[in-house]
Amino acid sequence: MEISKNNETSVTTKHDYDRASELKAFDETKDGVKGLVDASVTKIPRMFHHKFDKDSSSTSSNITKLDVPSVDLVDIHQDPTRRKIVVEKIREASEKWGFFQIVNHGIEVSVLDEMKNGVIRFFEQDSEVKRELYSCEHLRPLVYNSNYDLYSSPAACWRDTFYCFMAPKFPKPEDLPSVCRDIMLEYTKQVMKLGNVLFELLSEALGLNPNYLGEMRCNEGLAIVCHYYPSCPEPELTLGLTKHTDNDFITVLLQDHIGGLQVLHENSWVDVSPVPGALVINIGDLLQLITNDRFKSVEHRVLAKGTKRL
C-alpha cells in the first residue's frame, strides 16, 4: 500500500509470512527435510533461511585453512614412550582446539562403514515406516524428527535426526530400527571400549591416574545421535547445524567423506576435513567444567551442501 507524507510517496510491503503455519505444516508431514528433497524442491522454505553476520558467514571467504590435530593411537598399550607422546598431543589439542581426530583407534573400518550405511538405510526407507517413529517426545526409546527445536529456534536446519540412549541402560532390541539394529548394538560396544581408552588418555593428559575420569563415571553413558543431511538446492541460505557446544563429556563423531563440519578456532571457522577411517573427538561442556576450563568445549557447526551426506 502507499503512504503519502510531506508530498513524498513511499511504499511499504505487508508482511504476510506466517512462520508458525509453515512450521506446523512441515512438522505434520512427518517426512522431514528428506521429504522436501523427495518432492524435488528447488527453493528451500523460508523457515530454513538463516541470517548470517560477518563472523558467521557460511561462505568460504572466512574459512581458515588450518588442520585440526590428528592423533595416531598405534601401540599406545605396548610402548610407554609412544603413549607419552600421544598423551601430550591429546593434552595440547584438548587445551588449544577442543577437537582432534584419531586414527588406529581399534574400530574396524568395516564397522564404521556399516554404521554409516545403517543410518542411510534408516532415513531412506519408505516414508510410511518412518512416520510411525516420528515424534518430539524425548522420553521415547528412540526419537526421530527433523529439528528438535523446530518451534523455538530462529531458523530450522537442513537435516533430519534420530537418537537413542544406549548406555548405561541398554534399550530393548525391538525398540531399535530393524534396518540398523545390529550395527547400532555392535557400534555401541566398540565405542564404549574406545571411550574407556580415551578417558584414560585424557586423565593422563591432566596429570592424573589413568583411571581418574573412569572412577568419576564419565564413561558410563552413551547416546547415539544420527544426523542426515540431504542435498540442499540453496545451501548458501541455511545450515546443517548451527554453532553450538556439546553438553556431554566427550563426543565421538563418525563423519562421511563429504564433510561440512567446522570448528571455531581463534575466532575463525576451520574445516574438519574427513580422513578415511578416522574418528573426530571433541571435548564437551561437562569435561570443560570438571577440568576447570583447562580442556575446552568449543563451538562448531555443519554447513549445508549440495550433496547428500550424514
Rosetta silent file (secondary structure, phi, psi, omega in degrees, C-alpha in Angstrom):
SEQUENCE: MEISKNNETSVTTKHDYDRASELKAFDETKDGVKGLVDASVTKIPRMFHHKFDKDSSSTSSNITKLDVPSVDLVDIHQDPTRRKIVVEKIREASEKWGFFQIVNHGIEVSVLDEMKNGVIRFFEQDSEVKRELYSCEHLRPLVYNSNYDLYSSPAACWRDTFYCFMAPKFPKPEDLPSVCRDIMLEYTKQVMKLGNVLFELLSEALGLNPNYLGEMRCNEGLAIVCHYYPSCPEPELTLGLTKHTDNDFITVLLQDHIGGLQVLHENSWVDVSPVPGALVINIGDLLQLITNDRFKSVEHRVLAKGTKRL
SCORE:     score description
SCORE:     0.000 S_00000001
   1 L     0.000  159.900 -178.015    0.000    0.000    0.000 S_00000001
   2 E  -104.093  138.874  176.516    1.068    3.611   -0.496 S_00000001
   3 E  -123.433  127.119 -178.763    1.561    6.145    2.272 S_00000001
   4 E  -105.446  132.109 -179.740    1.858    9.854    1.447 S_00000001
   5 E  -151.593  128.191  179.654    3.715   12.201    3.785 S_00000001
   6 L    51.797   43.627  177.526    5.133   15.694    3.179 S_00000001
   7 L    63.821   12.242  175.905    4.434   15.371   -0.546 S_00000001
   8 E  -111.659  143.207 -178.939    6.681   12.279   -0.674 S_00000001
   9 E  -112.577  129.328  175.526    5.402    8.847   -1.520 S_00000001
  10 E  -125.498  157.912 -178.269    6.853    5.675   -0.057 S_00000001
  11 E  -116.808  128.373  175.605    5.800    2.080   -0.492 S_00000001
  12 L  -113.218  149.301 -179.249    5.514   -0.398    2.353 S_00000001
  13 L  -109.034  132.729  178.550    5.054   -4.092    1.956 S_00000001
  14 L   -73.386  128.320  179.583    2.663   -6.074    4.082 S_00000001
  15 L   -84.867   97.034 -175.398    4.467   -8.857    5.920 S_00000001
  16 L  -103.713   11.280  178.911    2.187  -11.771    5.251 S_00000001
  17 L   -73.356  123.258 -179.210    4.651  -14.551    6.019 S_00000001
  18 L  -106.472   89.611 -176.017    3.132  -16.899    8.585 S_00000001
  19 H   -63.046  -41.786 -177.924    6.098  -18.736   10.069 S_00000001
  20 H   -59.180  -42.495  179.823    4.040  -20.627   12.641 S_00000001
  21 H   -67.042  -38.280  179.478    1.809  -22.102    9.965 S_00000001
  22 H   -65.900  -41.295  177.243    4.784  -23.087    7.816 S_00000001
  23 H   -62.195  -45.387 -177.891    6.455  -24.828   10.751 S_00000001
  24 H   -63.823  -43.263 -179.745    3.260  -26.657   11.653 S_00000001
  25 H   -63.631  -41.734  178.367    2.624  -27.784    8.093 S_00000001
  26 H   -64.200  -46.334 -177.961    6.188  -29.065    7.758 S_00000001
  27 H   -62.183  -39.498 -175.606    6.074  -30.862   11.103 S_00000001
  28 H   -72.238  -17.594  175.476    2.753  -32.545   10.340 S_00000001
  29 H   -68.656  -28.152 -177.050    4.065  -34.154    7.174 S_00000001
  30 L    59.080   20.932 -179.738    6.412  -36.247    9.382 S_00000001
  31 L  -104.850   -9.626  177.172    8.647  -36.506    6.319 S_00000001
  32 H    63.160 -165.526  178.517   11.358  -34.111    7.462 S_00000001
  33 H   -65.769  -32.843  178.271   13.833  -32.435    5.149 S_00000001
  34 H   -57.243  -35.507  178.177   14.156  -35.703    3.242 S_00000001
  35 H   -65.116  -35.959  177.743   10.515  -35.251    2.196 S_00000001
  36 H   -66.864  -40.901  179.102   11.281  -31.841    0.710 S_00000001
  37 H   -65.902  -41.239  178.208   14.157  -33.279   -1.280 S_00000001
  38 H   -63.018  -27.331  177.988   11.989  -36.162   -2.475 S_00000001
  39 L   -83.349    2.019  176.314    9.474  -33.549   -3.645 S_00000001
  40 L    60.745   41.779  177.147   12.272  -32.017   -5.768 S_00000001
  41 L   -65.320  142.543  176.789   12.051  -28.533   -4.259 S_00000001
  42 L  -107.337  -15.535  175.422   14.303  -26.004   -5.969 S_00000001
  43 L  -125.355  129.320 -178.961   13.796  -23.260   -3.350 S_00000001
  44 L   -78.053  143.928  178.463   14.073  -24.030    0.326 S_00000001
  45 L   -56.882  151.718 -175.060   11.169  -22.864    2.554 S_00000001
  46 H   -61.299  -28.180 -179.552   11.699  -19.587    4.343 S_00000001
  47 H   -60.190  -17.766  179.547   11.705  -21.334    7.721 S_00000001
  48 H   -95.758   -3.346 -177.746   15.189  -22.660    6.816 S_00000001
  49 L   -74.786  127.430  178.528   16.676  -19.257    5.969 S_00000001
  50 L  -106.021  148.216  174.616   19.443  -18.191    8.362 S_00000001
  51 L   -93.924  118.898 -178.623   20.719  -14.688    8.962 S_00000001
  52 L  -104.948  122.814  172.961   24.487  -14.660    8.593 S_00000001
  53 L   -89.987 -179.538 -174.754   26.545  -11.877   10.109 S_00000001
  54 L   -60.195  -36.170 -175.264   30.129  -11.166    9.117 S_00000001
  55 L   -81.796  -18.947 -175.015   31.574  -13.522   11.712 S_00000001
  56 L  -116.888   15.512 -177.571   29.262  -16.449   10.997 S_00000001
  57 L   -53.356  142.624  179.037   29.015  -16.292    7.229 S_00000001
  58 L   -87.708   -0.379 -179.894   28.583  -19.623    5.520 S_00000001
  59 L   -75.817  162.413 -176.321   30.721  -18.514    2.584 S_00000001
  60 H   -79.886   -6.661 -173.905   34.196  -19.905    2.131 S_00000001
  61 H   -66.759  -24.279 -178.147   35.866  -16.479    2.294 S_00000001
  62 H  -110.198   18.836  178.654   36.255  -16.574    6.059 S_00000001
  63 E   -90.518  118.620 -179.489   37.260  -20.222    6.407 S_00000001
  64 E   -77.682  134.779 -178.872   40.776  -20.537    7.766 S_00000001
  65 L   -89.648   77.298  174.450   42.884  -23.221    6.110 S_00000001
  66 L  -121.628  166.447  178.689   44.236  -24.977    9.176 S_00000001
  67 L  -113.373  129.311  172.918   44.182  -28.630   10.133 S_00000001
  68 L   -63.378  138.236 -176.983   42.535  -29.962   13.279 S_00000001
  69 L   -54.774  144.097  177.006   45.160  -32.004   15.180 S_00000001
  70 E  -117.628  136.613 -176.928   45.406  -35.688   14.317 S_00000001
  71 E  -125.838  126.088  178.851   46.486  -38.317   16.844 S_00000001
  72 E   -96.339  118.241 -176.062   47.646  -41.833   15.960 S_00000001
  73 L   -89.572   11.148 -177.182   46.814  -44.301   18.752 S_00000001
  74 L   -60.722  135.534  173.098   49.004  -47.090   17.399 S_00000001
  75 L    64.895   17.931 -177.965   50.974  -49.065   20.051 S_00000001
  76 L   -69.407  -19.826  179.962   49.763  -46.978   22.991 S_00000001
  77 L   -92.377  -14.773 -177.396   49.198  -50.139   25.064 S_00000001
  78 L  -107.291  -26.721 -171.881   52.585  -51.709   24.235 S_00000001
  79 L  -120.219  103.099 -178.568   55.004  -48.780   24.067 S_00000001
  80 H   -58.199  -36.820  179.388   55.179  -46.447   27.134 S_00000001
  81 H   -67.041  -43.643  177.521   57.226  -43.878   25.235 S_00000001
  82 H   -61.647  -39.610 -179.885   54.744  -43.840   22.387 S_00000001
  83 H   -63.181  -40.197  178.778   51.884  -43.471   24.881 S_00000001
  84 H   -62.031  -38.914  178.507   53.522  -40.398   26.455 S_00000001
  85 H   -63.659  -43.679  179.329   53.768  -38.767   23.029 S_00000001
  86 H   -63.870  -44.326  179.262   50.075  -39.486   22.365 S_00000001
  87 H   -59.016  -41.722  179.720   49.033  -38.153   25.773 S_00000001
  88 H   -65.366  -39.802  177.778   50.932  -34.914   25.118 S_00000001
  89 H   -64.686  -40.418  178.987   49.260  -34.491   21.717 S_00000001
  90 H   -67.299  -39.874  177.894   45.831  -35.046   23.264 S_00000001
  91 H   -59.787  -49.338 -178.196   46.598  -32.566   26.052 S_00000001
  92 H   -63.100  -43.346 -179.906   47.641  -29.875   23.597 S_00000001
  93 H   -65.448  -39.388 -177.878   44.659  -30.487   21.305 S_00000001
  94 H   -69.678  -31.762 -179.641   42.202  -30.506   24.215 S_00000001
  95 H   -82.733  -37.076 -172.850   43.562  -27.244   25.603 S_00000001
  96 H   -99.291  -29.346 -174.962   44.006  -25.317   22.353 S_00000001
  97 L  -115.657  -39.382 -171.318   41.405  -26.780   19.996 S_00000001
  98 L    76.606    2.022 -178.615   38.866  -28.849   21.922 S_00000001
  99 E  -139.590  145.706  167.378   38.901  -31.109   18.838 S_00000001
 100 E  -160.521  155.697  175.965   41.173  -33.777   17.418 S_00000001
 101 E  -102.726  146.412  178.288   40.945  -36.689   15.012 S_00000001
 102 E  -122.269  141.207  173.762   42.143  -40.186   15.918 S_00000001
 103 E  -125.474  164.231 -174.931   43.381  -42.985   13.684 S_00000001
 104 L    52.754   46.512 -176.137   44.352  -46.574   14.570 S_00000001
 105 L   -90.009   -6.544  175.491   41.698  -46.403   17.269 S_00000001
 106 L   100.694   -8.858  177.498   40.808  -50.101   17.180 S_00000001
 107 L   -96.266  124.508 -176.814   37.408  -49.976   15.466 S_00000001
 108 L   -62.436  144.757  177.994   37.449  -51.774   12.144 S_00000001
 109 H   -59.216  -33.995  179.387   36.683  -49.744    9.034 S_00000001
 110 H   -61.768  -35.359  177.343   34.018  -52.318    8.154 S_00000001
 111 H   -69.815  -42.897  178.472   32.158  -51.439   11.369 S_00000001
 112 H   -61.974  -45.177 -179.133   32.410  -47.708   10.636 S_00000001
 113 H   -64.070  -41.339 -179.400   31.183  -48.183    7.075 S_00000001
 114 H   -68.757  -32.105  176.401   28.274  -50.366    8.136 S_00000001
 115 H   -65.061  -44.622  177.259   27.245  -47.807   10.765 S_00000001
 116 H   -62.506  -42.353  179.242   27.120  -45.097    8.109 S_00000001
 117 H   -65.103  -36.722  178.081   25.208  -47.407    5.789 S_00000001
 118 H   -63.220  -39.808  177.470   22.772  -48.282    8.568 S_00000001
 119 H   -64.426  -43.417  177.583   21.963  -44.617    9.124 S_00000001
 120 H   -60.817  -42.609  179.313   21.381  -44.142    5.408 S_00000001
 121 H   -60.123  -39.335  179.360   19.092  -47.177    5.347 S_00000001
 122 H   -60.974  -52.088 -173.699   17.025  -45.691    8.155 S_00000001
 123 H   -74.588  -21.597 -178.469   16.482  -42.335    6.507 S_00000001
 124 L  -101.689   10.088  173.668   15.969  -43.720    3.016 S_00000001
 125 L   -75.788  170.878 -176.104   13.393  -46.344    3.976 S_00000001
 126 L   -54.857  140.558 -178.633    9.747  -45.861    2.990 S_00000001
 127 H   -58.155  -37.346 -178.309    8.144  -42.709    4.396 S_00000001
 128 H   -61.439  -35.785  179.080    5.257  -44.675    5.857 S_00000001
 129 H   -69.078  -45.207 -178.442    7.665  -46.653    8.025 S_00000001
 130 H   -67.354  -35.282 -179.014    9.474  -43.567    9.299 S_00000001
 131 H   -60.082  -29.781  178.816    6.257  -41.696   10.037 S_00000001
 132 L   -66.943  -23.858 -178.225    5.388  -44.321   12.623 S_00000001
 133 L   -98.475  -14.214 -174.627    8.548  -43.373   14.509 S_00000001
 134 E   -64.654  128.344 -177.960    8.354  -39.588   14.068 S_00000001
 135 L  -166.869  154.603  171.855    7.932  -37.854   17.412 S_00000001
 136 L  -109.385   10.706  179.103    9.049  -34.945   19.568 S_00000001
 137 L   -81.211  105.992 -170.736    8.520  -36.939   22.770 S_00000001
 138 L   -71.966  -10.776 -179.340   12.016  -37.023   24.209 S_00000001
 139 L   -91.436    0.289  176.303   11.277  -39.899   26.609 S_00000001
 140 L   -67.018  152.948  176.985   10.715  -42.397   23.819 S_00000001
 141 L   -58.758  -36.486  175.451   13.360  -45.157   23.479 S_00000001
 142 E  -134.318  130.432 -178.814   14.149  -43.767   20.029 S_00000001
 143 E  -114.303  124.193  176.432   13.337  -40.244   18.897 S_00000001
 144 E  -124.662  128.022  173.787   13.164  -39.376   15.202 S_00000001
 145 E  -161.767 -168.940  178.667   12.298  -35.927   13.878 S_00000001
 146 L   -93.338  -69.960  178.392   13.804  -33.136   11.826 S_00000001
 147 L  -120.990  122.117 -178.693   14.792  -30.375   14.260 S_00000001
 148 L   -64.139  -26.906 -179.236   14.281  -30.981   17.972 S_00000001
 149 L  -107.500   33.782 -173.447   13.986  -27.210   18.459 S_00000001
 150 L   -51.778  -43.252 -173.785   11.827  -26.657   15.392 S_00000001
 151 L   -90.714   -6.500 -176.591    9.377  -24.282   17.095 S_00000001
 152 L  -115.124  -18.982 -178.205   11.870  -22.395   19.269 S_00000001
 153 L   -80.099  152.773  178.042   14.914  -21.803   17.053 S_00000001
 154 L   -61.870  -31.320  178.949   15.231  -18.653   14.906 S_00000001
 155 L  -152.332  144.549  178.566   15.599  -20.834   11.798 S_00000001
 156 L   -76.386  155.358  177.381   15.355  -24.531   11.086 S_00000001
 157 L  -101.902  152.215 -175.873   18.399  -26.509    9.975 S_00000001
 158 L   -84.020   77.297 -178.453   18.593  -28.596    6.821 S_00000001
 159 L  -163.996  160.475  168.001   18.773  -32.010    8.474 S_00000001
 160 E  -122.648  155.451 -172.856   16.822  -34.926    9.921 S_00000001
 161 E  -146.019  143.805  161.283   17.860  -36.759   13.085 S_00000001
 162 E  -133.264  149.622 -179.444   17.224  -39.828   15.164 S_00000001
 163 E  -150.100  157.950  175.173   18.779  -40.610   18.513 S_00000001
 164 E  -157.522  156.253  177.470   18.581  -43.019   21.405 S_00000001
 165 E   -91.627  125.223 -176.075   20.389  -43.715   24.675 S_00000001
 166 E  -104.949  -14.827 -179.927   22.425  -46.921   24.522 S_00000001
 167 E  -158.182  153.013    7.133   24.090  -46.855   27.959 S_00000001
 168 L   -75.450  -18.301  178.483   24.176  -47.232   30.879 S_00000001
 169 L   -98.706  117.953 -179.469   20.780  -48.842   30.309 S_00000001
 170 L   -70.443  135.912  175.595   20.625  -50.808   27.085 S_00000001
 171 L   -71.446  161.475  172.948   17.409  -50.326   25.077 S_00000001
 172 L   -68.745  135.488 -179.188   15.283  -53.296   24.167 S_00000001
 173 H   -52.853  -35.710 -178.631   16.413  -54.582   20.754 S_00000001
 174 H   -69.839  -14.137  177.036   12.853  -54.304   19.450 S_00000001
 175 H   -84.023   -7.498  178.671   12.907  -50.569   20.204 S_00000001
 176 L   -97.887  147.811 -179.136   15.696  -50.068   17.668 S_00000001
 177 L   -60.698  133.107 -176.777   15.029  -49.790   13.913 S_00000001
 178 L   -61.866  -29.126 -176.002   15.351  -53.173   12.239 S_00000001
 179 L   -72.436  -15.146 -179.990   17.317  -51.677    9.317 S_00000001
 180 L  -141.677   15.408 -175.890   20.210  -50.659   11.581 S_00000001
 181 H   -60.531  -52.125 -174.609   19.630  -52.523   14.858 S_00000001
 182 H   -61.672  -43.259 -178.033   22.537  -54.946   14.650 S_00000001
 183 H   -72.321  -31.701  176.414   25.125  -52.354   13.719 S_00000001
 184 H   -63.284  -40.029  179.012   23.913  -49.931   16.398 S_00000001
 185 H   -67.664  -43.898  179.735   24.458  -52.627   19.014 S_00000001
 186 H   -67.736  -44.406 -179.554   27.891  -53.545   17.669 S_00000001
 187 H   -61.699  -38.759  177.641   28.959  -49.919   17.215 S_00000001
 188 H   -59.294  -47.377  179.178   27.906  -49.174   20.797 S_00000001
 189 H   -58.907  -42.833 -177.940   30.126  -51.951   22.155 S_00000001
 190 H   -68.352  -42.718 -177.911   33.074  -50.716   20.115 S_00000001
 191 H   -71.400  -35.447  176.362   32.666  -47.047   21.035 S_00000001
 192 H   -62.550  -40.244  177.841   32.227  -47.825   24.734 S_00000001
 193 H   -64.571  -44.652  176.733   35.512  -49.747   24.619 S_00000001
 194 H   -63.311  -39.499  179.663   37.209  -46.860   22.818 S_00000001
 195 H   -57.959  -39.589  177.931   35.700  -44.409   25.281 S_00000001
 196 H   -60.879  -41.008  178.752   37.418  -46.187   28.170 S_00000001
 197 H   -65.214  -45.105 -177.914   40.758  -45.769   26.395 S_00000001
 198 H   -63.398  -40.049  179.315   40.118  -42.098   25.634 S_00000001
 199 H   -68.693  -30.457  172.692   39.205  -41.290   29.225 S_00000001
 200 H   -63.633  -47.959 -178.472   42.414  -42.970   30.361 S_00000001
 201 H   -65.086  -39.151  178.168   44.444  -40.842   27.965 S_00000001
 202 H   -66.636  -37.099  176.465   42.550  -37.689   28.933 S_00000001
 203 H   -62.338  -45.654  178.871   43.160  -38.452   32.616 S_00000001
 204 H   -64.782  -34.501  178.233   46.869  -38.815   31.958 S_00000001
 205 H   -65.193  -23.039  176.153   46.814  -35.599   29.931 S_00000001
 206 L   -88.883    0.412 -178.743   45.577  -33.886   33.096 S_00000001
 207 L    79.142   24.412 -175.338   48.499  -35.372   35.040 S_00000001
 208 L  -114.119  171.867  174.104   46.198  -37.787   36.873 S_00000001
 209 L   -58.381  140.765 -178.168   45.880  -41.509   37.380 S_00000001
 210 L   -55.729  -26.809 -177.259   44.647  -43.207   34.159 S_00000001
 211 L   -90.194    2.418 -170.998   41.508  -44.395   35.963 S_00000001
 212 H   -58.187  -54.801 -177.144   40.612  -40.961   37.361 S_00000001
 213 H   -69.559  -31.848  176.030   37.858  -39.952   34.904 S_00000001
 214 H   -65.362  -40.476  178.676   36.588  -43.524   34.733 S_00000001
 215 H   -68.743  -21.192  173.285   36.229  -43.643   38.503 S_00000001
 216 L   -82.165   -0.390  177.089   34.225  -40.415   38.231 S_00000001
 217 L    67.892   30.160  177.108   31.887  -42.452   35.965 S_00000001
 218 L   -69.299  -20.319 -172.942   32.412  -40.156   32.994 S_00000001
 219 L  -103.549   17.212 -174.618   32.406  -43.180   30.708 S_00000001
 220 L   -87.187  -29.681 -174.398   29.133  -44.840   31.742 S_00000001
 221 L  -100.711  154.516  175.173   26.634  -43.192   29.414 S_00000001
 222 E  -152.972  126.096  172.285   26.290  -43.249   25.642 S_00000001
 223 E  -117.034  132.330  173.781   23.775  -41.623   23.318 S_00000001
 224 E   -97.772  121.835  179.112   23.849  -42.307   19.593 S_00000001
 225 E  -118.968  119.821 -174.613   22.760  -39.260   17.576 S_00000001
 226 E  -116.312  110.539  178.581   22.447  -39.791   13.830 S_00000001
 227 E   -96.594  144.228  177.736   22.129  -36.747   11.565 S_00000001
 228 E  -127.520  119.424 -176.010   21.136  -36.983    7.914 S_00000001
 229 E  -112.037   92.948  178.867   21.909  -34.011    5.679 S_00000001
 230 L   -65.928  162.225  176.885   20.118  -34.343    2.316 S_00000001
 231 L   -58.751  142.029 -175.806   21.340  -32.366   -0.661 S_00000001
 232 L  -116.286  126.668 -179.682   20.253  -28.736   -0.435 S_00000001
 233 L   -70.622  -20.702  178.201   19.239  -26.695   -3.501 S_00000001
 234 L  -135.356   67.371 -174.520   20.247  -23.428   -1.777 S_00000001
 235 H   -63.869  -21.684 -179.122   22.997  -24.314    0.695 S_00000001
 236 H   -72.411  -11.742 -176.886   24.157  -20.700    0.970 S_00000001
 237 H   -97.337  -10.570 -171.495   20.885  -19.770    2.717 S_00000001
 238 L  -141.652 -174.622  176.835   20.895  -22.310    5.528 S_00000001
 239 E  -134.961  153.764  172.166   22.975  -24.561    7.786 S_00000001
 240 E   -78.297  -33.923  178.513   23.020  -28.242    8.510 S_00000001
 241 E  -156.300  127.914 -178.570   23.647  -27.497   12.178 S_00000001
 242 E   -73.342  163.955 -178.468   24.020  -24.117   13.869 S_00000001
 243 E   -63.155  138.518 -176.267   27.012  -23.253   16.024 S_00000001
 244 E  -166.042  169.315  167.650   26.887  -24.906   19.430 S_00000001
 245 L  -114.614  162.826 -178.199   28.882  -26.770   22.035 S_00000001
 246 L   -95.993  133.826 -176.877   28.122  -30.325   23.180 S_00000001
 247 L   -92.905   56.071  179.621   26.626  -30.825   26.642 S_00000001
 248 L  -140.700 -168.529  175.244   28.497  -34.055   27.412 S_00000001
 249 L   -83.849  -56.709  173.726   31.982  -35.192   28.460 S_00000001
 250 E  -141.799  156.341  173.293   33.253  -36.124   25.002 S_00000001
 251 E  -117.072  132.758  173.322   31.738  -36.709   21.583 S_00000001
 252 E  -106.966  111.845 -172.866   32.971  -39.430   19.240 S_00000001
 253 E  -110.042  129.317  174.702   31.959  -38.382   15.738 S_00000001
 254 L  -103.662  109.446  178.232   31.903  -40.561   12.642 S_00000001
 255 L   -90.159  156.300  167.215   31.969  -38.360    9.532 S_00000001
 256 L   -90.375 -169.669 -172.417   31.271  -39.422    5.989 S_00000001
 257 L   -81.873   -9.303 -172.533   33.539  -38.465    3.087 S_00000001
 258 L   -88.739  -34.704  177.662   31.794  -35.208    2.150 S_00000001
 259 L    82.283 -159.003 -175.122   32.412  -33.159    5.281 S_00000001
 260 L   123.001  -17.040  178.165   30.875  -29.838    6.242 S_00000001
 261 E   -72.159  135.555  176.324   31.884  -29.864    9.909 S_00000001
 262 E  -134.177  145.136  177.611   33.676  -26.716   11.080 S_00000001
 263 E  -116.924  142.066  178.799   35.197  -25.775   14.422 S_00000001
 264 E   -86.387  112.038 -176.949   35.634  -22.227   15.712 S_00000001
 265 E  -127.915  118.044 -179.064   39.340  -21.771   16.425 S_00000001
 266 L    51.884   46.825  175.587   40.802  -18.391   17.371 S_00000001
 267 L    67.490   17.457  175.708   37.695  -16.629   16.017 S_00000001
 268 E  -129.860  147.414  176.868   37.889  -18.321   12.615 S_00000001
 269 E   -83.167  130.629 -178.809   35.980  -21.269   11.202 S_00000001
 270 E  -120.802  128.835  177.317   38.208  -24.222   10.382 S_00000001
 271 E   -67.756  136.350  171.152   37.098  -27.175    8.268 S_00000001
 272 L   -98.346   88.213 -173.086   37.374  -30.581    9.919 S_00000001
 273 L   -67.218  134.311  179.560   38.309  -32.429    6.761 S_00000001
 274 L   -62.849  137.985  175.039   37.227  -36.093    6.646 S_00000001
 275 L  -121.167  123.092 -178.001   40.029  -38.638    6.995 S_00000001
 276 L   -53.649  127.568  177.906   39.247  -42.210    5.888 S_00000001
 277 L    80.745   -3.059 -177.769   38.911  -44.489    8.906 S_00000001
 278 L   -90.083  161.017  171.340   39.312  -41.653   11.409 S_00000001
 279 E  -123.009  143.597  178.446   37.004  -40.554   14.206 S_00000001
 280 E   -96.247  130.781  177.992   36.610  -36.966   15.400 S_00000001
 281 E  -114.957  130.680  173.303   36.790  -36.392   19.157 S_00000001
 282 E  -132.948  146.868 -179.595   35.629  -33.193   20.780 S_00000001
 283 E   -74.877  135.951  178.692   35.561  -32.014   24.361 S_00000001
 284 L  -100.381  173.039 -176.490   32.101  -31.397   25.808 S_00000001
 285 H   -57.871  -39.241 -176.100   30.809  -28.869   28.322 S_00000001
 286 H   -67.415  -37.378  178.888   30.967  -31.302   31.259 S_00000001
 287 H   -71.880  -35.100  173.985   34.629  -32.117   30.714 S_00000001
 288 H   -61.951  -40.458 -178.297   35.464  -28.417   30.440 S_00000001
 289 H   -63.291  -49.390 -174.182   33.600  -27.900   33.711 S_00000001
 290 H   -78.265  -12.399  174.111   35.351  -30.619   35.709 S_00000001
 291 L   -97.884   13.161  179.627   38.782  -29.642   34.348 S_00000001
 292 L    54.180   44.511  176.620   38.251  -26.031   35.463 S_00000001
 293 L    69.429   12.085  177.402   38.309  -24.829   31.851 S_00000001
 294 L   -69.812  -47.501  173.712   41.656  -26.450   31.112 S_00000001
 295 L   -92.134  137.698 -169.116   40.113  -28.581   28.360 S_00000001
 296 L  -105.042  129.325  169.278   37.951  -26.519   26.031 S_00000001
 297 L   -94.297  109.397 -170.645   34.452  -27.214   24.767 S_00000001
 298 L  -110.292  157.441 -179.830   34.377  -25.119   21.612 S_00000001
 299 L   -71.485  144.529  175.999   31.673  -24.052   19.207 S_00000001
 300 E  -148.507  165.989 -177.024   31.243  -25.969   15.986 S_00000001
 301 E  -153.174  172.626  176.165   28.697  -26.150   13.161 S_00000001
 302 E  -129.326  126.118  177.210   27.830  -28.039    9.976 S_00000001
 303 E   -76.574  149.017  168.953   27.423  -26.346    6.615 S_00000001
 304 L   -81.902  143.349 -179.750   24.635  -27.314    4.253 S_00000001
 305 L  -135.489  166.820 -177.049   25.908  -28.590    0.951 S_00000001
 306 L   -83.207    5.235  178.670   24.550  -29.524   -2.413 S_00000001
 307 L  -125.374  137.407 -177.569   25.492  -33.185   -1.989 S_00000001
 308 L   -61.105  141.351  174.584   23.822  -35.643    0.362 S_00000001
 309 E  -157.428  172.606  172.792   25.791  -36.702    3.431 S_00000001
 310 L  -134.539    0.000    0.000   25.367  -37.863    7.032 S_00000001
